[in-house]
Amino acid sequence: MSAVQVIDADAHVNPPPAFWDDYLPARLKGRGPRIEAGAENEDHDWVVFEGQRKPLMIVTSVAGRGADHRTLGRLSELGVGGYEPAVRLADMDVDGVEQAVLFGGGPLGTTDNDLFVESFQAYNRWLADFCSHDPKRLVGAAYLPMQDVQQSIEMLKDAARRGLRAVNIPAFPMSAAGNTGGGGFAAQVLALTGDPDGPRQYDNTEFDPFWQAAVDHDMAVTIHLGARVARPGMPHAMVHSVMSKVCMAEPISMMIFGGVFDRFPTLRFGSIESGVGWMAWMAEYMDNFYRQHPSWAKVKLKELPSHYMNHNVYGSFIRDPIGIALRHRNGGKNIMWSSDYPHSETSWPNSKAEIDKQFEGVSEEERRPLLYDNARRFFGL
């Protein structure tokens, strides 16, 4: 077994669906979802919200149940480690994890933009309380909507004050307030994806004050799955899952070719839960293209694109032996292992064995950056 200390660069929390009313502002109390028990002849409970009644999804909380896990279920089937910090710490001990970076618990799938935005803050407040149980081991990533730059800056500052170490933003900015994508799952997709075809992009100088705030408060900035979100339950779900990974190259290349890292050379930007094997190819391709087409592309950078991949861009993986093999190549130097606990892809409770399998033939010295140092540097731990 690996003796290297391990930081889990992408784990998750799953607050119970009824937690919202405890953390929403007073004017929105009573607007959160509630759980309705399923009948005896039903194999799941129900989430009731804004006049809709939907089956309770438990697929994000099935750690340790293998490939035969169920998508729908009852509240009692949710893994307790997703919302009870003491249980989470015990589960981390089982898995040999020293610190875990925690993502994911919102926003609400509502068509009311006020409630939509405030649900980000409600989740961030809940997460800060969760992490306060052991702030050295539980590391929180706040979620921001990126509708309005100044609003997002204030939310970033609030997250920093609460001790959170990163902010997760949509892969592309949201076009305008009020565009919550029709509510439901669409609103949650919007929180991860934003509006890829909208008029706003992150290389616009409009966002420079936000990047400056991230630097000033030593906050890592992440995008999660996001550029093309997997759509479970729809035709070609496996295809969507593949594209959700490699499409993360688009917002990253936007940041690089748009000169964001030239303007903010210490900004740390991470692609989370999208694998890393494609990142070395991306760095090589961008360098070659930049060398061959400097005048036609009308891009002038201070360094080759691979420089920014090596200095500013990070990525997390769960199982990615190709990425591990390319760890010394440009674009592959800032990769970070993760367990994805307690989601369906998780390696828990066998992460130590999974690590040894993936890192077979890799020395302890070379394992350390991928299991510990890179995540420690990225999240400022």
C-alpha positions as CSV (number, residue, x, y, z in Angstrom):
1,M,0.0,0.0,0.0
2,S,1.1,3.5,-0.8
3,A,2.7,5.3,2.2
4,V,2.1,8.8,0.7
5,Q,-0.4,11.0,2.4
6,V,-3.5,11.4,0.3
7,I,-5.6,14.5,-0.5
8,D,-8.9,13.7,-2.2
9,A,-9.2,16.5,-4.8
10,D,-12.8,15.8,-5.6
11,A,-15.2,14.4,-3.0
12,H,-18.9,15.4,-2.5
13,V,-21.4,16.2,0.1
14,N,-25.1,15.4,-0.2
15,P,-27.2,17.5,2.2
16,P,-30.7,16.1,2.7
17,P,-33.2,17.7,0.3
18,A,-35.0,19.4,3.2
19,F,-32.0,21.3,4.5
20,W,-32.7,24.4,2.4
21,D,-35.2,26.1,4.7
22,D,-32.7,26.2,7.5
23,Y,-30.2,28.2,5.3
24,L,-32.3,30.3,3.0
25,P,-32.8,34.0,4.0
26,A,-36.0,34.7,6.0
27,R,-37.9,36.1,3.0
28,L,-37.6,32.7,1.3
29,K,-38.3,30.4,4.3
30,G,-40.7,27.7,3.3
31,R,-39.8,27.8,-0.3
32,G,-37.4,24.8,-0.2
33,P,-38.2,21.2,-1.2
34,R,-39.8,18.8,1.2
35,I,-39.6,15.0,1.3
36,E,-42.8,12.9,1.0
37,A,-42.5,9.2,1.9
38,G,-43.2,6.8,-0.9
39,A,-46.0,4.3,-0.6
40,E,-45.4,0.7,0.4
41,N,-45.6,-0.4,-3.2
42,E,-43.1,2.2,-4.3
43,D,-39.3,1.7,-4.0
44,H,-38.5,5.4,-3.6
45,D,-39.5,8.6,-1.7
46,W,-40.6,11.8,-3.4
47,V,-39.2,15.3,-3.5
48,V,-42.0,17.9,-3.6
49,F,-41.0,21.4,-4.9
50,E,-42.7,24.2,-6.7
51,G,-45.8,22.2,-7.5
52,Q,-43.9,19.2,-8.9
53,R,-43.4,15.8,-7.3
54,K,-40.3,13.9,-8.4
55,P,-38.7,10.6,-7.3
56,L,-35.8,11.0,-4.9
57,M,-32.5,10.4,-6.7
58,I,-29.9,8.6,-4.6
59,V,-27.3,7.9,-7.4
60,T,-25.1,10.6,-5.9
61,S,-24.9,8.8,-2.6
62,V,-24.2,5.1,-3.3
63,A,-20.6,4.7,-2.1
64,G,-19.6,1.1,-1.5
65,R,-22.6,-0.4,-3.3
66,G,-20.8,-1.5,-6.4
67,A,-22.1,-1.4,-10.0
68,D,-25.6,-2.6,-9.0
69,H,-26.6,0.6,-7.3
70,R,-30.0,2.0,-7.8
71,T,-30.7,5.5,-9.3
72,L,-33.9,6.1,-7.2
73,G,-34.5,5.3,-3.6
74,R,-35.6,6.4,-0.1
75,L,-34.2,9.1,2.1
76,S,-33.0,6.4,4.5
77,E,-30.8,5.0,1.8
78,L,-28.7,8.2,1.4
79,G,-25.2,7.6,2.6
80,V,-24.9,9.3,6.0
81,G,-21.3,10.4,5.2
82,G,-22.8,12.8,2.7
83,Y,-24.2,15.1,5.3
84,E,-22.9,14.0,8.7
85,P,-19.3,15.3,9.2
86,A,-18.3,12.8,11.9
87,V,-19.3,9.9,9.7
88,R,-17.5,11.5,6.7
89,L,-14.3,11.7,8.7
90,A,-14.6,8.0,9.7
91,D,-15.2,7.1,6.0
92,M,-12.1,9.1,5.1
93,D,-10.1,7.1,7.6
94,V,-11.3,3.8,6.1
95,D,-10.1,5.0,2.7
96,G,-6.7,6.4,3.8
97,V,-7.6,10.0,3.0
98,E,-6.0,12.8,5.0
99,Q,-8.0,15.7,3.6
100,A,-11.0,15.9,1.2
101,V,-12.1,18.7,-1.0
102,L,-15.9,18.8,-1.0
103,F,-18.1,19.8,-3.9
104,G,-21.7,19.7,-4.9
105,G,-25.1,20.3,-3.2
106,G,-27.0,22.8,-5.2
107,P,-28.5,24.9,-6.6
108,L,-32.3,24.5,-6.4
109,G,-33.9,23.8,-9.7
110,T,-36.3,26.7,-9.6
111,T,-37.5,29.2,-12.3
112,D,-37.4,32.0,-9.7
113,N,-34.1,33.7,-10.2
114,D,-34.0,35.2,-6.7
115,L,-34.5,31.8,-5.1
116,F,-32.0,30.3,-7.6
117,V,-29.2,32.7,-6.7
118,E,-29.9,32.5,-2.9
119,S,-29.8,28.7,-3.1
120,F,-26.1,29.0,-4.0
121,Q,-25.5,31.0,-0.8
122,A,-27.6,28.7,1.3
123,Y,-25.6,25.7,0.1
124,N,-22.3,27.6,0.8
125,R,-23.4,28.4,4.3
126,W,-24.4,24.8,5.0
127,L,-21.0,23.6,3.6
128,A,-19.0,26.0,5.8
129,D,-20.9,24.7,8.8
130,F,-20.1,21.1,7.7
131,C,-16.4,21.8,7.2
132,S,-16.2,23.6,10.6
133,H,-16.4,20.2,12.2
134,D,-12.8,19.7,11.2
135,P,-11.5,22.5,9.0
136,K,-8.1,20.9,8.6
137,R,-9.5,17.8,7.0
138,L,-12.7,19.0,5.4
139,V,-12.1,21.5,2.6
140,G,-15.0,23.3,1.0
141,A,-15.6,24.6,-2.5
142,A,-18.3,27.2,-2.7
143,Y,-20.7,27.4,-5.7
144,L,-21.2,30.7,-7.6
145,P,-23.8,31.5,-10.3
146,M,-21.7,33.9,-12.4
147,Q,-24.7,35.9,-13.6
148,D,-23.4,39.3,-12.3
149,V,-19.7,39.8,-11.8
150,Q,-20.0,42.0,-8.7
151,Q,-22.5,39.7,-7.1
152,S,-20.1,36.7,-7.7
153,I,-17.2,38.7,-6.2
154,E,-19.2,39.3,-3.0
155,M,-20.1,35.7,-2.9
156,L,-16.4,34.7,-3.3
157,K,-15.4,37.1,-0.5
158,D,-18.2,35.6,1.7
159,A,-16.9,32.1,1.0
160,A,-13.4,33.1,1.9
161,R,-14.5,34.6,5.2
162,R,-16.2,31.3,6.0
163,G,-13.0,29.4,5.4
164,L,-13.9,27.8,2.1
165,R,-10.9,27.2,-0.1
166,A,-12.2,27.3,-3.7
167,V,-15.1,28.6,-5.8
168,N,-16.8,26.4,-8.4
169,I,-18.2,28.4,-11.3
170,P,-20.1,27.4,-14.5
171,A,-17.8,26.4,-17.4
172,F,-19.2,29.3,-19.3
173,P,-20.8,32.5,-17.8
174,M,-24.6,32.7,-17.4
175,S,-26.1,35.1,-20.0
176,A,-28.5,37.0,-17.8
177,A,-30.4,36.9,-14.5
178,G,-33.7,35.1,-14.8
179,N,-32.4,32.5,-17.3
180,T,-32.6,29.4,-15.1
181,G,-33.2,27.0,-17.9
182,G,-36.8,26.1,-17.1
183,G,-36.1,24.8,-13.6
184,G,-35.5,21.3,-12.4
185,F,-32.5,19.4,-13.7
186,A,-32.0,22.2,-16.3
187,A,-31.2,24.7,-13.6
188,Q,-28.6,22.5,-12.1
189,V,-27.1,21.9,-15.5
190,L,-27.0,25.7,-15.9
191,A,-25.0,25.9,-12.6
192,L,-22.3,23.7,-14.0
193,T,-22.4,24.6,-17.7
194,G,-23.7,28.2,-17.9
195,D,-24.4,29.4,-21.5
196,P,-21.7,28.1,-23.9
197,D,-23.2,30.0,-26.8
198,G,-24.0,33.2,-25.0
199,P,-22.4,36.6,-25.7
200,R,-20.2,36.6,-22.5
201,Q,-17.0,34.6,-22.2
202,Y,-14.5,34.4,-19.4
203,D,-11.7,36.1,-21.4
204,N,-13.8,39.3,-21.5
205,T,-12.3,42.0,-19.4
206,E,-15.7,42.2,-17.7
207,F,-14.5,39.3,-15.6
208,D,-11.1,40.7,-14.7
209,P,-12.3,42.0,-11.3
210,F,-13.5,38.5,-10.4
211,W,-10.1,36.9,-11.3
212,Q,-8.4,39.6,-9.3
213,A,-10.6,38.8,-6.3
214,A,-9.8,35.1,-6.6
215,V,-6.1,36.0,-6.5
216,D,-6.4,38.5,-3.7
217,H,-8.3,35.9,-1.5
218,D,-6.0,33.0,-2.5
219,M,-9.0,31.1,-3.8
220,A,-8.8,28.3,-6.4
221,V,-11.4,28.5,-9.2
222,T,-12.9,25.3,-10.5
223,I,-15.2,24.1,-13.2
224,H,-16.8,20.7,-12.6
225,L,-17.9,18.2,-15.3
226,G,-19.5,21.2,-16.9
227,A,-18.7,22.2,-20.4
228,R,-21.2,19.6,-21.8
229,V,-22.9,18.1,-18.8
230,A,-23.8,14.4,-18.8
231,R,-27.5,13.9,-19.0
232,P,-28.5,10.7,-17.2
233,G,-31.8,9.0,-18.4
234,M,-31.6,10.6,-21.8
235,P,-30.7,8.8,-25.1
236,H,-27.0,8.3,-25.6
237,A,-26.2,9.0,-21.9
238,M,-22.8,7.3,-22.3
239,V,-22.0,9.6,-25.2
240,H,-22.9,12.6,-23.2
241,S,-20.7,11.4,-20.3
242,V,-17.7,11.1,-22.7
243,M,-18.3,14.6,-24.1
244,S,-18.7,16.1,-20.6
245,K,-15.0,15.3,-20.0
246,V,-13.2,16.4,-23.1
247,C,-15.3,19.5,-23.7
248,M,-13.6,21.0,-20.7
249,A,-10.8,21.9,-23.1
250,E,-13.0,24.7,-24.4
251,P,-13.2,26.9,-21.3
252,I,-9.6,26.2,-20.5
253,S,-8.4,27.2,-24.0
254,M,-10.6,30.3,-23.7
255,M,-8.8,31.3,-20.6
256,I,-5.4,30.7,-22.2
257,F,-5.8,32.2,-25.6
258,G,-7.9,35.1,-24.1
259,G,-4.8,36.1,-22.1
260,V,-6.5,35.7,-18.7
261,F,-3.4,34.0,-17.2
262,D,-1.1,36.7,-18.7
263,R,-3.2,39.3,-16.8
264,F,-3.4,37.2,-13.7
265,P,-0.3,34.9,-13.6
266,T,-0.9,33.5,-10.2
267,L,-4.6,32.5,-10.8
268,R,-5.2,28.8,-10.2
269,F,-7.9,27.2,-12.5
270,G,-9.0,23.6,-12.2
271,S,-11.0,21.1,-14.3
272,I,-12.6,18.8,-11.8
273,E,-14.0,15.3,-12.4
274,S,-13.3,15.3,-16.1
275,G,-10.2,13.1,-16.3
276,V,-6.8,14.3,-17.3
277,G,-5.4,12.1,-20.1
278,W,-6.5,14.6,-22.7
279,M,-4.7,17.5,-21.1
280,A,-1.2,16.6,-22.4
281,W,-2.6,16.2,-25.9
282,M,-4.3,19.6,-25.5
283,A,-1.1,21.3,-24.4
284,E,0.9,19.9,-27.4
285,Y,-1.8,20.7,-29.9
286,M,-2.2,24.3,-28.6
287,D,1.6,24.9,-28.8
288,N,1.8,23.6,-32.4
289,F,-1.2,25.6,-33.5
290,Y,0.1,28.8,-31.8
291,R,3.5,28.4,-33.5
292,Q,2.0,27.8,-36.9
293,H,-0.7,30.5,-37.0
294,P,0.3,33.5,-34.9
295,S,-0.8,36.1,-37.4
296,W,-3.9,34.4,-38.7
297,A,-5.2,33.6,-35.2
298,K,-4.5,37.2,-34.0
299,V,-3.4,35.9,-30.6
300,K,-0.3,37.2,-28.8
301,L,0.7,35.5,-25.5
302,K,3.7,36.1,-23.3
303,E,4.4,32.3,-23.2
304,L,3.5,29.2,-25.2
305,P,0.1,27.8,-24.2
306,S,1.7,24.8,-22.5
307,H,3.3,27.2,-20.0
308,Y,-0.1,28.1,-18.7
309,M,-1.2,24.5,-18.6
310,N,1.9,23.8,-16.4
311,H,1.6,26.9,-14.2
312,N,-2.1,27.8,-13.9
313,V,-4.3,24.8,-14.9
314,Y,-5.0,21.7,-12.8
315,G,-7.2,18.7,-13.3
316,S,-8.6,15.9,-11.2
317,F,-9.1,12.2,-12.1
318,I,-10.6,9.1,-10.5
319,R,-9.3,6.4,-12.7
320,D,-7.0,7.6,-15.5
321,P,-3.9,5.4,-16.1
322,I,-3.3,7.3,-19.4
323,G,-3.1,10.6,-17.5
324,I,-0.7,9.1,-14.9
325,A,1.5,7.8,-17.7
326,L,1.7,11.4,-19.2
327,R,2.4,13.0,-15.8
328,H,5.8,14.4,-17.0
329,R,4.5,15.9,-20.2
330,N,3.4,19.5,-20.6
331,G,-0.3,19.7,-19.5
332,G,0.0,16.6,-17.4
333,K,2.1,18.0,-14.5
334,N,-0.8,19.4,-12.3
335,I,-3.0,16.4,-12.1
336,M,-4.7,15.3,-8.8
337,W,-6.3,12.0,-7.7
338,S,-9.8,11.9,-6.3
339,S,-12.3,9.4,-5.1
340,D,-15.6,11.0,-6.1
341,Y,-17.1,9.8,-2.8
342,P,-20.0,9.1,-2.4
343,H,-21.0,9.1,-6.1
344,S,-21.6,6.1,-8.3
345,E,-18.0,6.3,-9.7
346,T,-16.3,6.3,-6.4
347,S,-13.4,4.1,-5.4
348,W,-14.4,4.1,-1.8
349,P,-13.9,2.1,0.4
350,N,-11.1,0.5,-1.7
351,S,-9.2,3.7,-2.7
352,K,-5.9,2.5,-1.4
353,A,-6.0,-0.7,-3.5
354,E,-7.2,1.4,-6.5
355,I,-4.3,3.8,-6.1
356,D,-1.8,1.0,-6.0
357,K,-3.4,-0.6,-9.1
358,Q,-3.3,2.7,-11.1
359,F,0.2,3.7,-9.9
360,E,1.8,0.3,-10.4
361,G,5.4,0.7,-11.2
362,V,5.4,4.4,-10.0
363,S,7.7,5.2,-7.1
364,E,6.5,6.7,-3.9
365,E,8.4,9.9,-4.8
366,E,6.6,10.2,-8.1
367,R,3.2,9.3,-6.6
368,R,3.4,12.1,-4.0
369,P,2.7,15.1,-6.4
370,L,-0.5,13.4,-7.8
371,L,-1.8,12.2,-4.5
372,Y,-0.8,15.1,-2.3
373,D,1.4,18.0,-3.4
374,N,-0.6,19.2,-6.4
375,A,-3.9,19.4,-4.6
376,R,-2.2,21.0,-1.6
377,R,-0.8,23.7,-3.9
378,F,-3.9,24.2,-5.9
379,F,-6.3,24.6,-3.0
380,G,-3.8,26.5,-0.9
381,L,-3.8,24.0,2.0
